[in-house]
Amino acid sequence: MSGTVAILLALHRSQGHLGELLGSLSGQRYGDWALHAALDGEDDGTVAMVRAFVDKQPQQTLLQAGPCRGFAANFLGLLSNVGPQEEFVAFCDHDDVWLPDKLVRAVRALAQLSPSEPALYASRSIVCDRRLSPIALSPQPDLWRGFRGALARSIASGNTMVLNRAGIELLQQARADGGSPAFYDWWAYQLVLGVGGNIVFDPTPSLLYRQHGRNVLGSSVTRQGKLRRLRAILNGDHRRWTSEQIDALRASRHRLLPENQQVLDQFRTPRPSRPMLRPGHAALPITEK
């Protein structure tokens, strides 16, 4: 079990929780990693925190300016710069705390698969409040739904995802196709599944997923996360996001398996309408971002 993990960290107004995240990276039991960070927008003290971290760490850390076009563009920009010497990619949010065996478990799981086939690892997370007091576990996904189901929702949050080298190359090539997804993690899951790659879902949590007022969506297990999803349906954001995901996939349609090309061709973006809500289904878990 070996290979460098490129940890991709998108930064934006990150000073408040970044110290805890960086501390959890230092505590990883898997030590062969390099940190790639990109700062979107004005510096609120984040750069100084990253530089102080660099001075204390033997691992390589690269800090660059982000594209300032949202979190998805920031992560995809970081992904484009991952070099061939790095065997794995792990996406990282600035406000979470990684459990010590996060990378060990991900690399071990991916190392058991064919290195020539794209593979994506994801896991459950421990959903916490802003002070990191546990609330609940993130949902267990329905993996049996396959590529058709992936067009409607992702399986997990990007902050738990790790890709192997073949998966990195797939996403880099698809990025060059010109697609611009609304959610990078949902897109990664769709692509890996669409080309017939391997999806590994670990039911053991790998991180503390902090909930606060600035989450893009937050976890679907919290009331606030459910309300954000309901609001996205009612105001049309859900339809727009889905359209952007499908457009990004269509840019890379030629990479999909023939049967999944047909599924994509048959997909219709949900029409804007007032949703019928049932108990337990008050919001669609689009992605756990």
PAKOL-744959 format. One line per field, with one value per residue (C-alpha): x, y, z; residue in one letter. Coordinates in pm, 1 decimal, padded with zeros to 6 digits. Each point is the difference from the previous one (the first is absolute). Layout:
REM residues N
xx: c(X; ...);
yy: c(Y; ...);
zz: c(Z; ...);
type: c(A; ...);
//
This chain:
REM residues 289
xx: c(00000.0; 00182.9; -00032.1; -00018.0; -00342.0; -00061.4; -00233.4; -00197.1; -00110.6; -00223.2; 00019.6; -00240.0; -00037.4; 00149.5; 00179.0; -00266.6; 00027.1; 00314.8; 00228.1; -00198.7; -00000.6; 00375.1; 00061.4; -00197.5; 00209.4; 00314.6; -00150.6; -00059.7; 00143.5; 00076.3; 00289.3; 00065.8; -00206.3; 00039.9; -00235.2; -00125.0; -00191.3; -00166.8; -00136.9; -00307.1; -00059.8; 00159.2; 00241.4; -00148.0; 00315.4; -00027.5; 00330.7; 00194.8; -00159.9; 00093.9; 00357.4; 00036.2; -00125.4; 00255.6; 00285.5; -00090.1; -00071.8; 00241.0; -00265.2; -00004.1; -00260.7; -00091.2; -00208.8; -00145.3; -00262.7; -00342.5; -00212.7; -00259.5; -00285.7; -00142.9; 00104.1; -00047.0; 00229.4; 00254.4; 00012.3; 00010.0; 00283.9; 00195.3; -00076.3; 00134.9; 00338.1; 00049.5; 00315.0; 00071.7; 00212.7; -00310.3; -00193.7; -00311.3; -00209.4; -00200.9; -00241.1; 00008.7; -00230.2; 00154.4; -00260.6; 00012.0; 00219.7; 00144.6; 00015.0; 00355.7; -00056.9; -00183.7; 00276.8; 00118.2; -00343.7; -00052.5; 00340.0; -00031.2; -00341.3; 00109.0; 00326.7; -00200.0; -00154.3; 00145.8; 00218.9; -00098.8; -00368.8; -00133.2; -00107.1; -00162.1; -00007.7; -00254.6; -00121.1; -00252.8; 00079.6; -00088.4; -00225.5; 00079.9; -00107.8; 00234.4; 00172.3; 00052.1; -00256.3; -00138.1; -00353.8; -00036.9; 00167.2; -00033.3; -00245.7; 00081.2; -00033.9; -00197.2; 00284.1; -00226.2; -00148.1; 00305.0; 00069.4; -00366.7; -00023.6; 00325.5; -00164.3; -00241.9; 00226.7; 00347.5; 00092.6; 00200.6; 00166.5; 00315.2; 00188.8; 00006.6; 00100.2; 00336.7; 00090.5; 00265.4; 00242.4; -00231.7; -00284.0; 00216.4; 00087.6; -00364.7; -00108.9; 00289.8; -00089.0; -00368.7; 00088.7; 00171.0; -00327.5; -00132.9; -00273.5; -00075.2; -00191.4; -00177.8; 00135.4; 00346.4; -00056.5; -00330.5; 00166.3; 00294.6; -00238.5; -00204.0; 00306.7; 00168.5; -00325.4; -00079.9; 00322.0; -00044.0; 00246.7; -00005.0; -00188.0; 00101.6; -00222.4; 00132.5; -00276.2; 00251.8; 00016.9; 00325.0; -00048.4; -00193.3; -00226.8; -00059.3; -00338.3; -00021.5; -00170.2; 00239.8; -00031.2; -00096.7; -00271.1; 00106.7; -00096.4; -00344.1; -00039.6; -00031.1; -00305.1; 00199.7; 00134.2; -00349.7; -00131.2; 00281.5; -00090.1; -00369.9; 00083.0; 00214.8; -00295.6; -00244.5; 00221.2; 00122.2; 00359.8; -00044.3; -00111.0; 00288.4; 00257.0; -00128.9; 00013.6; 00359.1; 00096.9; -00161.0; 00160.0; 00340.9; -00054.6; -00112.6; 00327.9; 00169.0; -00268.9; 00251.4; 00181.3; -00304.1; -00094.2; -00246.7; -00284.9; 00066.4; 00010.0; -00355.7; -00104.7; 00146.1; -00174.2; -00334.3; 00035.9; -00228.4; 00066.4; -00282.2; -00265.7; -00049.4; -00302.8; -00113.7; 00129.4; -00231.8; 00161.9; -00048.5; 00111.3; 00367.4; 00039.1; -00010.8; 00320.1; 00202.2; 00355.5; 00153.5; 00350.2; 00139.7; 00201.3);
yy: c(00000.0; 00305.9; 00309.1; 00372.5; 00148.6; 00349.9; 00169.3; 00269.5; 00280.6; 00279.4; 00308.9; 00291.5; 00201.1; -00300.8; 00140.2; -00092.0; -00378.7; -00059.5; -00061.4; -00305.3; -00140.3; 00045.0; -00161.7; -00305.0; -00024.8; -00003.8; -00285.0; -00231.1; -00348.5; -00003.9; 00242.5; -00001.9; 00299.4; 00345.8; 00292.3; 00202.5; 00307.0; 00281.0; 00319.8; 00162.5; 00366.0; 00225.1; -00135.1; 00006.6; -00134.1; -00338.8; 00033.1; 00057.8; -00308.7; -00214.9; 00132.9; -00071.9; -00351.0; -00042.0; 00092.9; -00282.6; -00273.6; -00225.9; -00049.5; 00224.3; 00276.8; 00205.9; 00317.9; 00175.8; 00259.0; -00141.9; 00089.9; 00186.6; -00170.9; -00209.5; -00309.5; -00243.3; 00200.4; 00026.9; -00376.0; -00076.2; 00248.2; -00178.3; -00335.8; 00118.0; 00072.1; -00341.4; -00155.2; -00357.8; -00067.8; 00009.0; -00326.3; 00113.3; 00314.6; 00082.9; 00295.7; 00206.0; 00265.7; 00263.7; -00028.6; -00376.6; -00214.9; -00321.6; -00311.7; -00139.8; -00307.1; 00179.4; -00027.4; -00342.8; -00152.2; 00170.9; -00095.3; -00356.5; -00040.1; 00149.2; -00197.3; -00322.9; 00097.4; -00006.0; 00310.2; 00021.1; 00058.2; 00329.5; -00037.7; 00228.8; -00055.3; 00174.8; -00048.3; 00104.7; 00293.0; 00104.3; 00302.5; 00253.7; 00343.6; 00296.2; -00102.4; -00355.1; -00159.2; -00304.1; 00021.7; -00313.5; -00214.1; 00101.9; -00213.5; -00344.6; 00026.9; -00218.1; -00133.7; -00234.5; 00289.8; 00009.5; 00266.9; 00089.2; 00074.7; 00198.2; 00247.0; 00092.9; 00000.4; -00071.3; -00263.9; 00211.3; 00330.7; 00085.1; 00051.8; -00379.8; -00083.4; -00137.1; -00090.5; -00237.3; 00096.3; -00125.5; 00200.3; 00312.9; -00035.2; -00057.7; 00321.2; 00199.3; -00118.8; 00070.7; 00344.6; 00068.4; -00088.8; 00333.6; -00106.3; 00229.1; -00190.9; 00169.5; -00260.5; -00145.6; -00299.8; -00100.9; 00030.9; -00217.1; -00272.0; 00018.7; -00026.2; -00288.3; -00194.2; 00098.6; -00144.5; -00325.2; 00081.5; -00120.2; 00166.2; -00089.3; 00122.7; -00034.5; -00009.7; 00104.0; 00380.9; 00166.1; 00356.0; 00245.4; 00194.8; 00339.0; 00170.6; 00378.3; 00290.9; 00012.4; -00359.1; -00002.9; -00257.8; -00178.2; -00350.8; -00126.7; -00144.9; 00344.3; 00224.1; 00285.5; -00227.0; -00122.8; 00355.6; 00100.1; -00287.8; 00085.3; 00362.3; -00115.9; -00191.6; 00284.8; 00276.0; -00199.9; -00052.7; -00378.1; -00000.4; 00228.8; -00210.9; -00318.3; 00162.7; 00108.3; -00351.2; -00156.8; 00255.3; -00075.0; -00373.2; 00050.2; 00177.1; -00330.8; -00230.0; -00180.1; -00127.5; -00180.2; -00363.4; -00037.2; -00098.6; 00303.7; 00226.5; -00117.0; 00067.1; 00349.9; 00063.3; -00100.3; 00213.9; 00298.2; 00283.2; 00018.5; 00251.3; 00293.1; -00080.3; 00019.5; -00317.5; -00240.6; -00048.8; -00308.2; -00067.6; -00094.3; 00141.1; 00371.0; 00055.6; -00171.6; -00090.6; 00132.5; -00017.9; 00016.2; 00314.8);
zz: c(00000.0; -00126.0; -00216.2; 00063.3; 00070.7; -00133.8; 00249.5; -00182.4; 00232.5; -00131.0; 00223.2; 00037.4; 00321.3; 00175.5; 00302.7; 00255.7; -00026.0; -00205.4; 00297.5; 00110.6; -00352.2; -00043.0; 00336.9; -00111.1; -00317.6; 00213.7; 00200.1; -00296.3; 00043.6; -00370.8; -00040.4; -00375.0; -00108.3; -00149.5; 00059.1; -00299.0; 00118.5; -00196.2; 00151.3; -00155.0; 00078.9; 00258.7; 00257.2; 00351.6; 00162.7; -00168.7; -00187.0; 00321.3; 00156.0; -00300.1; 00000.6; 00371.0; -00069.3; -00281.1; 00233.0; 00238.9; -00254.4; -00193.1; -00268.7; -00304.4; -00001.2; -00306.9; 00036.1; -00302.0; -00086.5; -00077.7; -00304.0; 00213.1; -00185.5; 00283.4; 00192.3; -00291.5; -00229.7; 00280.9; 00056.0; -00372.5; -00045.8; 00272.1; -00160.3; -00335.9; 00161.9; 00161.8; -00143.5; -00114.0; 00309.4; 00221.6; 00005.7; 00185.2; 00047.1; 00312.4; 00004.3; 00317.6; 00150.6; 00226.7; 00275.8; 00066.4; 00221.4; -00143.5; 00214.1; 00028.6; -00220.2; -00281.9; -00258.3; 00116.5; -00056.5; -00334.7; -00143.2; 00128.7; -00164.9; -00332.9; -00006.2; -00011.8; -00334.7; -00351.3; -00041.1; -00366.9; 00081.1; 00140.6; 00361.1; 00254.1; 00375.2; 00222.1; 00354.0; 00255.0; 00226.6; 00352.4; -00037.4; 00272.1; 00110.8; -00026.5; 00325.0; -00135.0; 00230.8; -00188.9; -00139.5; -00213.8; -00263.2; -00364.0; -00202.6; -00133.4; -00381.3; -00241.4; -00215.6; -00194.8; -00196.4; -00229.9; -00261.0; -00043.1; 00370.0; -00013.2; -00237.9; 00278.3; 00306.5; 00130.0; 00256.2; 00241.6; 00063.4; -00191.0; 00323.7; 00045.5; -00359.6; -00114.0; -00360.8; -00133.6; -00279.6; -00276.4; 00155.1; 00012.7; -00367.5; -00092.7; 00170.8; -00143.0; -00350.4; 00055.9; 00133.0; -00334.0; -00176.1; 00121.4; 00241.3; 00294.9; 00271.0; 00288.2; 00245.4; -00061.1; 00229.5; -00157.4; -00342.7; 00110.5; 00119.8; -00321.7; -00221.9; 00181.8; 00005.3; -00359.8; -00143.1; 00189.7; 00276.0; 00358.8; 00284.4; 00355.5; 00281.2; 00352.3; 00264.8; 00266.4; 00038.4; -00104.2; 00125.5; 00213.8; -00235.2; 00157.4; -00048.9; 00013.8; -00170.6; -00294.9; -00126.1; -00369.5; 00073.5; 00314.6; 00099.6; -00089.3; 00350.2; 00157.6; -00003.6; -00151.4; -00275.4; -00082.9; -00016.8; -00235.4; -00232.2; 00011.2; -00079.0; -00293.4; -00143.3; 00043.6; -00140.1; -00299.7; 00113.7; 00003.2; -00362.0; -00100.8; 00185.3; -00160.6; -00344.3; 00057.7; 00110.7; -00307.0; -00233.7; 00151.7; -00050.1; -00358.1; -00071.6; 00090.0; -00139.8; -00224.3; 00309.9; 00142.7; -00055.5; -00291.4; 00232.3; 00217.8; -00304.2; -00069.2; 00358.6; -00023.8; -00334.0; 00149.8; 00311.7; 00030.9; 00242.8; 00257.0; -00097.5; 00236.6; 00210.7; 00357.0; 00164.9; 00176.6; 00340.0; 00211.8; 00356.2; -00007.9; -00351.5; 00068.6; -00192.1; -00268.3; 00106.5; -00321.1; 00139.8; 00349.9; -00067.9);
type: c(M; S; G; T; V; A; I; L; L; A; L; H; R; S; Q; G; H; L; G; E; L; L; G; S; L; S; G; Q; R; Y; G; D; W; A; L; H; A; A; L; D; G; E; D; D; G; T; V; A; M; V; R; A; F; V; D; K; Q; P; Q; Q; T; L; L; Q; A; G; P; C; R; G; F; A; A; N; F; L; G; L; L; S; N; V; G; P; Q; E; E; F; V; A; F; C; D; H; D; D; V; W; L; P; D; K; L; V; R; A; V; R; A; L; A; Q; L; S; P; S; E; P; A; L; Y; A; S; R; S; I; V; C; D; R; R; L; S; P; I; A; L; S; P; Q; P; D; L; W; R; G; F; R; G; A; L; A; R; S; I; A; S; G; N; T; M; V; L; N; R; A; G; I; E; L; L; Q; Q; A; R; A; D; G; G; S; P; A; F; Y; D; W; W; A; Y; Q; L; V; L; G; V; G; G; N; I; V; F; D; P; T; P; S; L; L; Y; R; Q; H; G; R; N; V; L; G; S; S; V; T; R; Q; G; K; L; R; R; L; R; A; I; L; N; G; D; H; R; R; W; T; S; E; Q; I; D; A; L; R; A; S; R; H; R; L; L; P; E; N; Q; Q; V; L; D; Q; F; R; T; P; R; P; S; R; P; M; L; R; P; G; H; A; A; L; P; I; T; E; K);
//
